[in-house]
Amino acid sequence: MPDRPPPSSPSSSPSSGSPAPASAAGATGYAERLWLGPLGWASVVGFAVVMAIALWPVGAVPAVAAAAVVLVVGIAVAVALATPVRVAGGELHAGSAHLPLDVVGEVRELDAAATRAELGPVLDARAHVCLRAWARTAVRVEVVDPADPTPYWLVSTRHPARLAAAIGSGRTSGRTSGPTSGPTA
């Protein structure tokens, strides 16, 4: 839920958009970072080139310096926008929000068309949405906690089947290991 504090430990996600191997994300874990797609990275570089061209009449040094600054700032913004999605420690983490797996109900994989529908006419205004436009697929995670007004989460992912499997596996292993604590506040 949006009001839950971020996890205290940083995510150890891989540098690519692929999920981490089981050894990196835990036995039943999953870790992914939603990096920009090729068009996003090309836009960052393209904007730096446009700045260099715009400042070239002033001089080569200011043009190259401005392009370098724009490129560094663009990369920093792109890295900041690369949302981590992971299943670890009995919780689903999507950005800074986290949801205990013991309050998770049905998990559905969504292709691009289903994600568009869920974000349009089907969307419940109370849902927690962790969306990145460059990741066209998602999972829909039902929240079965009666004390939580959030009916479900929509979480962008490039690997919906793997994320859904990790949530299901984490939920199953959490239930077989005995009682778990309630949602974190």
C-alpha positions as CSV (number, residue, x, y, z in Angstrom):
1,M,0.0,0.0,0.0
2,P,1.2,3.5,-0.6
3,D,1.2,4.4,3.1
4,R,3.6,1.6,4.0
5,P,7.2,2.6,4.7
6,P,9.9,1.5,2.2
7,P,12.0,-1.5,3.2
8,S,14.9,-0.8,5.4
9,S,17.4,-2.7,3.3
10,P,18.2,-1.7,-0.3
11,S,17.3,-4.0,-3.1
12,S,20.1,-6.1,-4.6
13,S,18.6,-6.1,-8.1
14,P,20.5,-7.1,-11.2
15,S,21.5,-4.4,-13.6
16,S,19.4,-5.7,-16.4
17,G,15.6,-5.9,-16.6
18,S,15.7,-9.7,-16.1
19,P,14.7,-11.3,-12.9
20,A,17.5,-12.3,-10.5
21,P,18.4,-15.9,-10.1
22,A,17.0,-17.7,-7.1
23,S,20.4,-17.4,-5.3
24,A,20.3,-13.6,-5.6
25,A,16.6,-13.1,-4.7
26,G,16.1,-15.9,-2.1
27,A,14.9,-19.4,-2.7
28,T,11.4,-18.4,-3.7
29,G,12.3,-14.8,-4.5
30,Y,12.2,-12.6,-7.6
31,A,13.9,-9.3,-8.3
32,E,13.6,-7.1,-11.3
33,R,14.4,-3.5,-12.0
34,L,12.2,-1.7,-14.5
35,W,14.8,0.1,-16.6
36,L,13.9,2.3,-19.5
37,G,13.5,0.6,-22.8
38,P,15.7,1.4,-25.8
39,L,13.6,4.4,-26.9
40,G,14.0,5.9,-23.4
41,W,17.8,5.6,-23.5
42,A,17.9,6.9,-27.1
43,S,15.8,9.9,-25.9
44,V,18.4,10.7,-23.2
45,V,21.2,10.6,-25.6
46,G,19.2,12.5,-28.3
47,F,18.4,15.3,-25.9
48,A,22.1,15.7,-25.0
49,V,23.0,15.8,-28.8
50,V,20.3,18.5,-29.3
51,M,21.7,20.6,-26.5
52,A,25.2,20.3,-28.1
53,I,23.9,21.4,-31.5
54,A,21.9,24.2,-30.0
55,L,25.0,25.6,-28.2
56,W,27.5,24.9,-31.0
57,P,27.3,28.5,-32.3
58,V,28.4,29.7,-28.9
59,G,31.4,27.5,-29.0
60,A,32.6,23.9,-29.0
61,V,33.6,23.8,-25.3
62,P,30.2,25.1,-24.0
63,A,28.3,22.8,-26.4
64,V,30.2,19.7,-25.3
65,A,30.1,20.7,-21.6
66,A,26.3,21.2,-21.8
67,A,25.8,17.9,-23.6
68,A,27.9,16.1,-21.0
69,V,25.9,17.7,-18.1
70,V,22.6,16.9,-19.8
71,L,23.7,13.3,-20.4
72,V,24.7,12.8,-16.8
73,V,21.5,14.3,-15.5
74,G,19.4,12.3,-17.9
75,I,21.1,9.0,-16.9
76,A,20.6,9.9,-13.2
77,V,16.9,10.5,-13.8
78,A,16.6,7.3,-15.8
79,V,18.3,5.4,-12.9
80,A,16.0,7.0,-10.4
81,L,12.9,6.0,-12.5
82,A,14.0,2.4,-12.7
83,T,11.6,1.0,-10.2
84,P,12.6,-2.2,-8.3
85,V,10.0,-5.0,-8.1
86,R,10.9,-8.0,-5.9
87,V,9.5,-10.8,-3.8
88,A,11.6,-11.4,-0.7
89,G,11.2,-11.9,3.0
90,G,7.6,-12.8,2.7
91,E,6.7,-9.6,1.0
92,L,6.0,-8.2,-2.5
93,H,8.0,-4.9,-3.0
94,A,6.9,-2.6,-5.8
95,G,8.9,0.6,-5.6
96,S,8.9,1.9,-2.0
97,A,5.6,0.0,-1.2
98,H,5.4,-3.5,0.2
99,L,2.7,-6.0,0.7
100,P,3.0,-9.1,3.0
101,L,2.3,-12.3,1.1
102,D,0.0,-13.6,3.8
103,V,-2.7,-11.0,2.7
104,V,-2.4,-11.8,-1.0
105,G,-5.3,-13.5,-2.7
106,E,-5.5,-14.3,-6.4
107,V,-2.6,-13.3,-8.7
108,R,-3.2,-12.8,-12.4
109,E,-0.7,-12.3,-15.2
110,L,-1.7,-9.5,-17.5
111,D,-0.6,-9.2,-21.1
112,A,-0.4,-5.7,-22.8
113,A,-4.1,-5.7,-23.7
114,A,-5.2,-6.8,-20.3
115,T,-3.0,-4.3,-18.6
116,R,-4.5,-1.5,-20.8
117,A,-8.0,-2.7,-19.8
118,E,-7.1,-2.9,-16.1
119,L,-5.7,0.7,-16.2
120,G,-8.8,2.0,-18.1
121,P,-12.4,1.1,-17.7
122,V,-11.8,-1.8,-15.2
123,L,-9.6,0.2,-12.7
124,D,-10.8,0.6,-9.2
125,A,-9.7,4.0,-7.8
126,R,-8.7,2.4,-4.5
127,A,-6.1,0.1,-6.2
128,H,-2.4,0.6,-5.7
129,V,-0.8,1.0,-9.1
130,C,3.0,0.7,-9.6
131,L,3.1,1.4,-13.3
132,R,6.0,2.1,-15.7
133,A,4.8,2.8,-19.3
134,W,7.9,1.1,-20.8
135,A,6.9,-2.2,-19.2
136,R,3.7,-3.1,-21.0
137,T,2.8,-6.2,-19.0
138,A,1.8,-6.5,-15.3
139,V,0.4,-8.6,-12.6
140,R,-2.8,-8.0,-10.7
141,V,-2.5,-9.0,-7.0
142,E,-5.7,-9.2,-4.9
143,V,-5.4,-8.0,-1.3
144,V,-7.6,-10.1,1.0
145,D,-6.9,-8.1,4.2
146,P,-10.3,-6.9,5.5
147,A,-8.6,-4.0,7.3
148,D,-7.0,-2.7,4.1
149,P,-9.2,-0.6,1.8
150,T,-6.9,-1.4,-1.2
151,P,-8.7,-4.1,-3.2
152,Y,-5.7,-5.0,-5.4
153,W,-2.3,-4.0,-6.7
154,L,-1.3,-3.6,-10.3
155,V,2.4,-4.0,-10.7
156,S,4.3,-3.5,-14.0
157,T,6.8,-6.2,-14.9
158,R,8.5,-7.5,-18.0
159,H,8.1,-11.1,-16.7
160,P,4.5,-11.5,-15.4
161,A,4.6,-15.3,-15.3
162,R,7.8,-15.3,-13.2
163,L,6.6,-12.7,-10.8
164,A,3.2,-14.4,-10.4
165,A,5.0,-17.7,-9.8
166,A,7.3,-16.1,-7.2
167,I,4.3,-14.5,-5.4
168,G,2.5,-17.8,-5.4
169,S,5.5,-19.7,-4.2
170,G,6.3,-17.2,-1.5
171,R,2.7,-17.2,-0.3
172,T,2.6,-21.0,-0.2
173,S,5.9,-21.3,1.7
174,G,4.8,-18.6,4.1
175,R,1.7,-20.5,4.9
176,T,3.5,-23.8,5.5
177,S,6.0,-22.2,7.9
178,G,3.4,-21.3,10.5
179,P,1.6,-18.1,11.4
180,T,2.9,-14.9,10.1
181,S,2.6,-11.4,11.4
182,G,-0.1,-9.0,10.0
183,P,0.5,-6.2,7.6
184,T,3.3,-3.7,8.4
185,A,2.0,-0.3,9.3
